[in-house]
Amino acid sequence: MSKRNLMNTMADDRIWTGFIRQRRNLMVASGILAFALVADLSIKQLNIFGNIVEIGKPVAIRTALWVLWGYWLLRYYVYFRDLGDKSFRNKQRFRMRTLMEHFAAKRLMTDPFFSAELHKQLQQVNAKTWEVREVYYAGPLLPGRLAISVNINAITEPEKASWVDLPWKPILEIVGVPLFILNVRAWLYVLANTSLFSEYLLPYLVAAVPAIYYVYCLISDH
């Protein structure tokens, strides 16, 4: 390993270690602050190494908790940015490709034009069953519109797992609401079935709890 690569690895390890530390600090600070707000905690005395310290303004404890909460939230955000790419988009695109394959298979079966053409293509290779092997982006990615090219395998001898790649590559368009639903499903899958949510996003949600509760109390008091 070259000296530069070694230094980059050490820097990445330092950032990751710091990120874990700030994540823990933020979670703990948010939990304590939320408990102090919900329980209406008021501390008037502190025992420091056997010495009783009187607190003239108990509200100062909450102020200190808010300061610590804000500090560790900022520190977590800085390390979160320093980590660089966290694979959110890559995992979403991978899941999106799988969903597009399912979408393409359903479209080829239900659309009269594509269904008829597929049946003709299968007859030419003497096959009855088929599957969508892969989908590819076809053309530019436009807002609310996506064109995909579909690669289809025709299974000629199921008992021998023999298949041929059909020369016909239909182009399908996914427009509007169906495309939006596919994107939402892909993101939900990433959040629910990978560690990305708990590692990177959950601390933000936990940190939001005391802030949301504080705003709720201000609104309800009025």
Beta strands, then each sheet from edge to edge (+ up, - down):
strand 1: 45-48
strand 2: 51-54
strand 3: 129-137
strand 4: 145-157
strand 5: 162-165
strand 6: 171-175
sheet 1: 1+ 2-
sheet 2: 3+ 4- 5+
sheet 3: 3+ 4- 6+
end
